[in-house]
Amino acid sequence: MYLGIDLGTSGVKVVLMDEQFRVQESQSISLTCDHPHPLWSEQAPAQWWQATEQALDQLAKRTSLQAVKAIGVTGQMHGAVLVDSDGQPLRPAILWNDGRCAPQCERLNQRAPSIERITGNQLMTGMTAPKLLWVAEHEPDIFSQIAQVLLPKDYLRWKLSGCYATDMSDASGTLWLNVATRQWDETLLEACGLTLQQVPPLLEGPEVSGHLLEEHQQRWGFSSAVPIVAGGGDNAAGALGVGVWQSGQAMLSLGTSGVYFAVSDGFYANSRQAVHSFCHALPETWHLMSVMLSAAFCLDWGAKITGQASVSDFLQLAQHAKVEDRSPIFLPYLAGERTPHNDPYATGSFTGLTAQHGLAELAFAVIEGVSLGLAQGMAALHQSGVVPTSVTLIGGGAKSEFWRQLLADVTGQCLDYRQDGDVGPALGAARLAKMACSPALSLAEHFPLSPVVATYRPQPERHRFFQQRLGLFQQKYRQLSGETQGELAQVG
């Protein structure tokens, strides 16, 4: 057996995978997020560890963990976890969707003008580096005590093993990594007032970072000092969980955020349109990624404002909408946006409402708006020169057949929904753990594509309709943001 631990924004998920890559058991514990000020998003690392303990406690009650040979970890990227010399958090973690540090992004660009060339990425408020400048400027006492800057999943690694380490895919999102050479860049760290001693050692995803502490072995019934592998950022691990690891493959992930992830055969970039260029969680492998900050989160929000009991009910409501050229447009920027705008101040809105529109039309507008935003991000990624031949749908939002078909119609892409797509990151972490124990097997044997549950093909007439809607969607953003640039990429 192999254990995968996924620290998400909304919860911790633990899965137990067998030698045939089947999920035998899983357990989830919910998390809460704090927003003490506008644009702020924080979580207490202690909450992550308590949730992980609860998940493992409950898993160990239902099944023996004696057969577990290795553990993989994955989780939300970019978060700044600042710990002192004893490994104790100095403040709440500043999360990926925190937008407070736009001024620090400008200052960091001035201090390190080569940052985009070295990292292949635009400076964004969500990344780790500008968060550290914010702490240095606003909380200097805390900054002076920083012994290590950890990423969220790596704090769990520390609690499980007593070791500091991170992997290449997660480190790519800090803006301190030379993504082409897969090494920390000292000049970028220095621009944030940090040294190499304050960031963890870099490992490839399947490398062993440490072993489970004896106290945890006894508590949860492990048979030995189980190795813990480096793992990966949630998107890289999610891709590996469904077998997306080689050039030509891509995935579209419908979680709190929306991510289009395409594997590349080398280091490519399109930072001009806020496409991320990161290392994959496997050696000598890279990927590109467009990121929408509020995807399934918009559906949660929409369900609340329309009085629906659940997102499932919200999706059902949307299916009763009358959809036409003059239907309302929803801009899904409830927490700013990354690809293609890199605009932390972007806001959500409904436009085009009339007295003929009801709750069903509002619900459809929200789901359509998220889909159009994802399509826009996909087009930006393709402009890098990487155009996948296969796209897999994963994430909790992908459970809806209605949304799957809508996404195919909006994007014009053929989409495969695969088995275990809803547990992708945790499963990918478990697969990396298995790879550490069986190094002689090929990558194809370690990361087979999960079986296809259903395939969704775009309907030509519907795709043409949504192409027109995409143009209107882009126009509304420009009008509301004051953007005067040329047309953004159209989906082919």
N, C-alpha and C positions, 0 to 999 in steps of 0.2 A: 504494500500500500504506500501511497504518497500523499502528503498533505499540502494543500494550497491555501494560503491566507490572503484575502483581498481586503485592504482597508479603503473602502469607498468614502465618499462625502456623506452619504445617507446611511451607511451601515458597514459593519464588518461581516464578511462571508467566509466561511471555512468549508472546504470540500475535501472529501476522502476519495482518491482515485485508485483504481486497481491497475494491474499490469496491462490490461487491454484498453486503458484510457477511459474506462467507464466510471461515472460518478456513483459511488456506493452510498455515500451519506453526505449531507450538507447541513449547515446551520448558519443562520443569520441573526445578527443583533443590530437594532437600529441605533443611529447616532443623531444628535441634534447639532445645529449650527448657530453660532451667535453673530448678530449684526449690530454691534453697539453704536455704530455711527453710519451715516450714509456711505456707501461703497465699501464698507468693511465687511470681512467674512473671516471668522475665527473659530477654532475648535481647541479644546484642551487636550493635549496628548494623553493625559491621565484617563480621559473618557475612552480613547482608542484602546488603551491597554485593558481597562475594565471590560469593554465589550469583547475583546479577544479572549480574555479569561472566561467570561460567561459562555462564549461560543464553544470553547474547548471543553469547559466543564460539562455542558449539555451533550456535546458529541461523545465525550468519554463515558457518560452515563448510558448511552444507547449502544455503543459498540466498543470493542477493544481496540486500542491504538498500539498494541504490542508489535503489529506487523509493519508499522510505518518505518520505511527505510530512509526517507529524507523529506525535508520541508522546503517549500518555495514561498516567497513573499512577493506581493505586488500591492499597488495602491495608487491613490490620487497623486498626481504629479505637482511639482512646483512649490508646494507648501514649505514655508520656512520654520523649521523646528530648531530653536536655539537652546542649547543645553550648556550647563556649567561643567566644571572639572569633575564633578561626581555624576554627570549624566542626567542631572535634574533639569527639567524645562524651566527656563527663565521667564517665560511669558506664554500666553496662548499662541498656538501656531497660526501664522497668517496664511490663508488658503489660496488656492489657484484662482478662485473667482473674486478675490479681493482687488478692488480698483483704486486704492487710496494713493498709490505712489506714481501717478503720472508726472509730477514735477521731477521726481528722482530719475525717471526714465530719460528726461531731457538732459539732466546733469550727467548721467552716466554716458550718454551718447557723446557729450563734450569731453569727458574724461578719457573715454576709450573709443575713439572714432573708428577703430578697426573691428569693433565687436560684431558687426553684421557679417563681415567677411570671414572672421574666425569661426563663428558659430553657425552661420548660414540662416540666422533668424533675426527678425526685427525685435527691437526692445519693446516689451509689452508689460503692462502692470501686473499681469498674472504670473510672470516669471519670478524666479527666486532672487536674482541679483538686485533689482531695484528695491525689493522689500528690505534688504539689508541696509541700503542707503537710508531708507526711511527710518529704520530703527536707530541707526547711527545719529541721525539728525534730531529725532524726536524723543528717543529713549537712550541717551548716551551712557547712563549708568548700566543699563542692561547690556548694551553693545560691548562695553569694556569687560564684561564677565564671560563672553562667549568662548567656550572651549571647542565646541563643534557645531557646525551647521548641518543638520540632518534633514533628509526628505521624509515625509510621513511614514512610508513603509519601513524606512531604515531605523526609525525610532522603535518600531515593534521588533526589528532584528536585535537592537540593543537590549531590549527588555527580555527577549527570548534567549539570547546567547552571551550577552555582555561584550559583544564585538561591534565596532564601527566599520561599516562598509556600505558601498552603493554600487549600482550597476550602470552600464553605459547608457541605456535608454532613458532611465530616470535622470541621470546626470545631464543629459542633453538639454533638459528643460530648465536648467539653472542659469544659463548664459555665462557659465564659467568654463565650459568644455569646448575644446577644439574638436568639433564633430568629425572632421575628416581624419584626424590622427588619433582620436579617442584618448585624449589626455587632458588633464586640467591645464588651463592656461594661466600662468602666474600673473601676467599683466592685467587680465580681467579681474582676478581676485584682488589684486592690489588696488584697482580702481574702486573697489568696494570696501577697502580698508581691512582686507582679510589676507591670510597666508595659507600656504599649502597644508600647514599643520591643523588648520581649522575646518578642513573638509575631509570626508572619509576616503579611504583607499578605493580605487576603481577596480571593479571586477567585471568580467563578462557574465551574462545571465546564468549559465549553468555552473559557474565556479562556486566552490564551497567557501562560505564567508566565516563560518564558525560552527559550533555545535550547541545543541540544546542544553541549558544549564541543568545540573543534577536535580535541583529543587523542582523544576518543571517536569522532568522525567518521572519523578515519584508522584507528583500531583495528578498527572494525566495518564500514567500507566504505560509510558514508552519503555521499550526493553533495553535501550542503550542510549549513548550520547549521539542522538540523531543529527546528521549534518544539515545545516541550513544554507541553501544556495543563495546567490546574489539576487536572483529573480529579475523583475522588470517593472517599468512603469505600467500603469493599468492598461493603456492602449496597446503597448507592445505585447504584454502578457495576454490580453484579450485576443489579439491576432493569433498568437501561438495556440491559444485554447481551442480555436476552430481550424488550425492548420494553415494559417496565412503567414508564410515565411520566405517565399521566393518571388523573384521579379515576375510581374504580370498579375499578381494576386493583390486584392484590396478588400477592405471591410468598411462597412458603414455602421457605426455604433450609436444606438439610440439610448443613451443614459441621461443623467442630469444634464450633462453637456452632450453635444452631438459631434461626432468625430468621423472624418473620412480619412482612412489610413491606407497608404499604398506602398508596397515594398519596392525598393529600387535596387538596381545592381551596382550602385556606387553612390557617391555623395552628390546629390542634386539640390537645387534651391530655387525658390521663387519668393524671396523675402519681401519683395515689393508689394505683394498682395497678402502679406501676413500668413503665408504658408510656412509651417514648421518643417525643418529639416533635422531629423534626429537619428541617432544610432538605434538599430533594432536590438532586441535582447539576445541576439545570437552573434557570435564573432564574425567580423568582416561583412556585416549586413546592415543596411540603412533603410530608412523609410521617410516618406513625406506625409504630412498630416495637415488637413484643414480642420479648424476647431470652431464650433459654434458654442458660445458660453451657456445658452439656455435652450435646451432641446426638450426632452421629456419634462424638464422643470416647468416649461410653459404650459404643458398639459395639466400638471398638478395645480398650477395657479389658475388655469382656466376652469378646471373642475370646481374649485372653491368659489370663484366669482359667479359661476352660473348655478351654484347650489347643487351640484352633482355629488353623489356619495363617494364616487371613485373615478379614477381615470378611465376605467373600463366603461362606466356609464357615460362619461364625457365623449368617448369615442363613438358610443352608440348614438348619442344625441347628434353628433356631427353628421352621421349618415342620413339624417332626415332633412338636411339643409337643401335649399334650392340653390344650385351653383350655376352662376351665369357670369357674363362679362362684367357686370356692374356689382358683383358680390363684394363685400367689405374686404379690405386688405389689412392684414395684421403684421406689424413689424415686431419680431420676437426678441427685442433687445432689452430684456428685463434686468440684465446685469452688465450692460455694455456689450461689446462684441470684439472678437478677434478677427478671424478670416471672413471677408477680405478687407475689413475696414480698420482694424486695430484702433478701435474707438471706445475707450472705457466710459465715455459720457453718453454713448448712444442709449436711447430710451425706447421702450415699447410704445406702440400706439395702434389704435384702430382708425382707419379712414374709409370714407365711402359709405357710412351708415345712413340708412333711411328708415322711415316708419314701417317699411315692409320687411325689415330684417328682425329676426327674433333670436332666441338663445341658440337654436340649431345653427344659424348662419354665423353667430359669434364663435361657436365651437369649431365649425369647419374652418373659419378664417384662421384660428390659432394653429390648427394642425397643418393647414396649407402654408401658413407663414413660416413655420419651422421647416417644412419640406422645401420651400423655395430658398430659404437661407442655406440649407444643406446643399442644394443644387448649385448655388452660387459658389460655395466653398469648393465643391468638386471641380467646377470649371476652372477655378483659380489654380488648383493643384495640377490639373492637366496641362496648364500653360507652362509648367516646369519641363515638359517633355516626357513625363511619366504618365502613360495612359494604360491603366490595367485592362486585362481581358476578362477578369472574373471578379465579381464583387459579392461579398458575403455580408448579410445583415446579422448583427448581434445586439445585445442589450435588452433591458426590460421592455422598452417601447416597441421592440420588434415582435412582441407576442401578438400584436394586433394584425390580423390578416388585412383589414381595411387600410391600415396605415402602410403596410408593406406594398400593396398594389398602388396606392396613391404615390408613394415614393418612386416606384418604377415609372409611373406616368409622368411625374414632375421632372425627374432627372433624365429620362430617356435611356436609363441603364437597365439591363437584365440583372435581377437581384436574386441571390440564393439565400434562403433561410435554412440554417443548419441546426442539427441537433446540438444541445448544450450551449446554444448561443447566449442564453441568459446567465450562464455562470462562466463565461469566457475567461475573464482575468484570473480568477481563482484556479480554474482548470489549467490555464497556461502556466501558472506558477507551479502547479503540481507536475506538469509535463517537464518543466525545467529541472525540477527535483529528480525526476526519473532519469533524465539525461545525465545528471551527475553520477548516477549509480550504474549507468550502462553506456560508457563512452564509446564502446566499439560499434554501436548501432549507428546507422546513417540518419541524417536529418529527416529524410522522408519517413523513416521508421519511427522516429521520435515524435514527429509532428504531422501525422496524417490528417487530411481534410476530414472534418466531421461529416457524417452522412447528411445529404440534402433532404430536408423535410418538404420543402415546396420551392418552386421557382416562379418568379413574377416578371412578366415581360411587359414593356410599355405598350399601351394601346396608341397607335399613331395619331388618331384624331384627338384623344385626350392630351397627348404630349404637345401637340400644336397649340391647343387651348392654354396649357400651362406655360408654354413659352411666352405667350402674350401676357399672361399674368406675371411672369417673372420680370418682364420689361416694366410693368406698372409698379411692381414691388421695388425695383431698383430706383425708379423715378421718385417714389414716395420717400425713400430714405434720403435721396439727395435734397429734396425739397425741405425736409424736416431738419436735416443736419447742416444745410447750407453748403453742401458739397458741390463744387463746380468743376470737378474733374470730368474727363471723358467717360464714355460708357464703360461699365465694368463687364467682365467676361460673360458672354451668353452661353448657355448650355447647348451643346451641339445636338 
